[in-house]
Amino acid sequence: MKALAWHGKADIRCETVPDPTIQDGRDAIIKVTACAICGSDLHIYGGLIPSMESGDVLGHETMGEVVEVGRDNSKLKVGDRVVVPFTIACGECFFCKRGFYSACERSNPNKQQAEKFWGHSPSGLFGYSHMLGGFAGGQAEYLRVPFADVGPIKVPAGLTDEQVLFLSDIFPTGFMAADFCNLKGGETVAVWGCGPVGQFAIKSAFMLGAERVIAIDTVPERMAMARTSGAIVVDFKSEDVYERIQDLTDGRGADACIDAVGTEVDTGSGTDAVVDRIKVATFLGTDRPHVLRQAIHCCRNFGTVSIVGVYGGFVDKIPMGSAINRGLTFRMAQTPVQHYLPQLMKRIQEGEIDPSFVITHQAPLEQGPELYKTFRNKEDGCIKVVLRP
């Protein structure tokens, strides 16, 4: 089959790889009908994710049609149309039983690697390094889905691929970001990063009762999309973010702040961001947490900082004194997608949201390597890429 494979920093190739096969009775094989390039895939593209190996198949936003089912899988049948969560979960362990699917104790066969790095291992992930299982991803013609009686959700008739594909990751992740803010109604929420996850965080904050959303970015197309969703937009290259949020909130600060950027922050957003980039380039640091620092300072006393941007290791110069003395709450996670799927599918079915609004580019799988570059460089108005194997 054809698939997008990683061969080093900025080296993605569309090539022929072996077809996946059933390896366990709970497995399923799906024929991929749509997949997407995620912002977190760009961390792999940029060479920032450890334990990648040449030839690894990428992708964790995938949906398609079931073409083969393991003998122990009674949930799915051949012909079912499904969306596959990027988090792989057994459904039976301590964490899965409590809805924390992204912390599954059984789905990462290489959990010892993750334990050495993080203390404890999260779940296995599709297409995201050998430290997280080494599972082949879904930017391919076919995908093997482990524990397929737990993860995939069936797509109701009448919904298009474009409407449901993002249930695999970015819609639940953006929704979780807003959910973590514990909104009661009437709040002001600030969102750093108007990429796809940030766009869903904006939409979700409004759905959950926020009165105002302040969206921080500098890319014109992203800011325009955020504005269309009703957000107040702040261009961090032309305005002082802290002063603008102070002005909008009468000096109190935002009720909740969402970091939807993570480690690869734009260097134009502050001197400390430039220093972070230098430290990472010279192996004196692992992440660039400028946005996290700014979110802490912009959050009101006893507010919430919700973190869904990807960080890999150790972050420097975090103002914990500010957070502690002002009573901030931190919420963060790799998204337990399965926990959110039923309610988000219902919201789509009822017309409350059409997730396809973020799509700017659609193309055959073969154009994937070039579109990785387009997405990474924020060219051609690119916000979200959907690929068709």
N, C-alpha and C positions, 0 to 999 in steps of 0.2 A: 504494500500500500504506500501511498504518498503521505509524507508528514513533514512538519517543520522541526528541524533538529538543530541543537546548539553545538557549535564547534569552537567556542571561545568568544571573547569580548567582541561585540558588534559583528559576529559571524553566525548568522542564521541561514540555513539552507533548506530548500524544499527538495527532499530526496526520497528514494525508495527504501523502506525498512520492513522487517518481517511483520506479517499480520498478527494481531493479538489472538490468544487462544484462551479457552476456559482453563483455569488453574485450580479452582476451588468450586465446590458445589453451590456456593452462594453467589458466584460470579454471574455477570451478564456481559455480552458483547453488543455494543451499539454501533450502528452505521451513522456516522456524524453527518447531520444535515446543516448545522451551523455551529461555529465556534468564534471566539473573539480574542483579541489581544488586550490583555489587562495592563493597567499601569504598573502593577507589581511585576509583570513580565519584563518591564523595562529595567528593573534592577538586575535581572539575569542578563539581559542584553548588554548592560553596562559593566558586567563582570563583578558585581557586588555581592552575589550570593555564593557562599562557599559550597564545596562538595558537588559541584556540577561536573559532569564527565562528557567528553566529546561524543556526540551522537545522541545525547539525551533528547527525547521528544518532548516538546514544550506544550503548554496550554492547560488551563484549568477552568475555562468558561465554555461549556460544551453541552450540546443537546443532540438528540437524534432518535433513531428507530431501533428498537431491540431486534437483533437478528439471531441471537443464540442465548440460551439461559442454562445455568448450571442445574444439576439434578435436585439440589436442596433449596432452590429459589422458587417459592410458590407465589411470590408477590407479582412477578413480571411474566409476561408471555411474549412470544415472538410477534412483532407488529406493534407493540406498545410504543407510543411516542413519549419520550421522557426528557426532563432536564436533570443534569447530573451536578450535585453540589461539589464544590472544589475540595471540601473537607471529607475525608474518608473515615467512616465511623461504623463500629460493629453493632451498636444498638443495645449491647448487653452489659458493658462494663460499668463501674462505679460512676464515671462521668456521663456516659451516654444516658444512663437511667435518670440522671438529673437534668438532662437537656443540654449538657455541655459537650456537644458532639465534637467540637474542635480540639478537645482534650482527650479523645478516645485513647484508652490504654493499650489497645490491641492492634491498631491499624498501621502503626509505624514499625516495620521490621528492623529498622536501623535506629531504634530509639536510644541506644547507648551513645551514638554520636551526638544526638541532640542533648542528652543528659550532661555530657561533658561540657557542652557550650552554654546551656541554659539552666542546668540543675535538674529539670524535668522535661520530658518530651511532650510536645503537642501531638495531635493526630497526624497520620500520613496525609500528604497532599498530592494532587495530580500535577505532574510536570514541574516540580519545584525542588530539585536537588535530592541527592542521596541521603543527606541528613534527615530528610523528611520522607524517606521511604524509597526513593528512586523509582517511583511509579511513572510509567509513560503517560504523557499528557494527551489532551484531546484536540490539538491542532493537527489533525490527521483524518484519514478517511474512516478509521475504525478506532474504538476505544474499549479496552477491558475495564470493567467497573467491579472492583471488589466490594463485598458486602452490599450487593445490588438490591437486596431485599430491605435495606434500610435507607440508603441514600436517595436514589432517583425518585422524582415525583412525576406522576403521569400528567400529561397535558390534556385538559378538557378540549373537546371538539369546538372549533370555531375560533381558537386563538392561533395567531401566526407565530412562527419561530422568533420573529423580531420582538414580539410582545413578551415572550417568556424566557428567552435565552439568558437574560441577565439575572434571573433567579438563581443561577449557578454561583454567583458571587456578588457582583457590585450593587445590585438592588438590596439584598439582605445586609450587606456591609454598610451601605449608606443609611438604611433604616435602623440598624443596630446603633450606629453613631448617634442618631437622634433619640432612639429609645433609651440609651445610656444617660441622656440629659434629664430624665425623670420629669418631663414636661407636664404641667398641670393646666396650662392654658394662659396665654397672655405674655409669654416670655420673649426676651430678645436672645437669639442664638447667633453666634459668630462662627462662620465656617471658613477655615483656611484651605484653599485649593478647590478650584472649580473644574477639576477633571471629572471623569464619570462618577466616581464614588462621591465626590463633593456635590455633584448635581443631584444625586439621589439623596444625600443628606439634607440638602436644601428642601427638596420636595417632601421628604419624610418629616422634617421639622414642622413644616406647615400642616401636614396631615395630622400630626400629633398635638397640635394646638399652639405652636409658637405664633406670636403676633407679628414679630419682625425677624428676618434673617439677614445678617450682614455677611456678604460673600467677599472674600479677599483673594485676589488673583491679579494677573497682569496681562494675560493672553486675551486679545479682543473677542475672539469667538466664544471663549469660555465665559467671559464676563457678560456677553450679550445673552447667552443661554440662561445664565443665572438671573439676569434681569427679567427675562421672559417668564421665569418661574416666580417672580415677585420679590426677589431679593434686592436689598440695597447693596450696591457694588462699590468696593473700595479697591483702587489700583495701588498696590503697595509700592510701585515705582514712582508714583506721583503724589502720594499722600502719606502722612505719618499714620500708620494703622492704629497705634495706641491712642493718639490724640483724636482721631476720627471716631473711634468707638467711645471714648470718653465724652465727646461732644454729643453723640447720638443717644447716650444713656444718662445724660445729665451728671456725668462724673462718677456714676456707680459702677460701670463695667457691665459686660454682657453676663446674663444669667448662666449661660453655658457656652463653652468654646469647644469646637470640634477641629481636631487636627486630622485632615484628610490628605496631607502631603507626605509626611514621613521623612525618610532620610535624604532624599534627593531634592533638597530645596534649591530654588533659583539663587544664584550668587548676588543678584541685584537687590535682594531684600534686606540687606544689612551688613555691617562690617563683620559681625560675628559669624555670619553665613560664609563670608569669604575665608575667614580664619578656619572654620570647620572644613571647608573644601581643601585647604592647604594641609590640614592635619590628616585628613583621610588619604590624600595623595602621597603623603610622606610616611604613611603607616603609623602615625601618632594618634589616630582615632579611628573609630569604626563607623560613626554615623554623623549626620549633620542636623542637629536638632534645633535650628533657629526658630522654626514655627512653634515647636513645643514651648520654648522659652517665652515667646511672644504671647501665646495663648494663655499661659499662666499669668502673665502680667495684666492681660486684658480682661481676665475673668473677675467678676465681682466677688466680694467676701462671701464665703460659704456657697460659692457656685461650683459648677462641675466642669472638669476638663475631660472630654471624650476623645480617645486616641484610637484611630483606625488606620492611620498611615503606617506603612511598614518600617520598622526599625529592626536592625539585625543583631546588634551587640551592645556596646557600652556607650552611653551618651554623656557628654561633658557639660559642665557649667549649668546644670539645671537649677533654677532658683528655688530650692526646697524651702529656704527660709521664708520666702513669700508664700508658698503653698501652705506651709504649716501654720504660720502666724495668722493667716487669713482664712483658715478652715476649708481649703479646697478639697473636693472629692475627685479622685482620678478613676475613670472607668476605661477599660481597654480590653481587647481580645482579638484573637483570630476568630473570625465569625463562625459560630455554630449554625451553619446555614439551615440544617434540617429543622432546627427549632422554629425558624421564622417562615419556612416555606408555606404551610397551610394558610396562614393569615395573609401573606403577600399574594399568593395565587388568588385568593378571594377578592382582594382589592383590585387586581387586574381584571378579573371576571366581571366585577361590578362597575368597571369603568372609572374607578377613582383615580387610576394612574395608568398611562400607557408607556411602559419603559422604553419603547423604541425611540422616544424623543431624543436620546443621546447619540443615536447613530449618525455618523457623517460620511462613512466610507464602507462600501461593500464590494467584495472582490473574490475571485477564485483563490483557493489555497496557494496556488503557485505564485501569486503576487505577495504572499505573506512577508518574505524577507525585505522587499522594498517598502512595504507598508510599516514594518517595524521601524525603519529609518524615518519615515514620514511622521509617524506617531511620536517617536522619540524627539524629533526636532521641532515638533509643533508646527509643521508645514501644512499648506493647503487647507487650512481650517480644520485640521484633523482633531476630533475629540474622541471618537470611538470607532473602532474597526471591527466589522463582522466579516468572517471568511466562510466561503462555501466550498467544502471539499468536493 
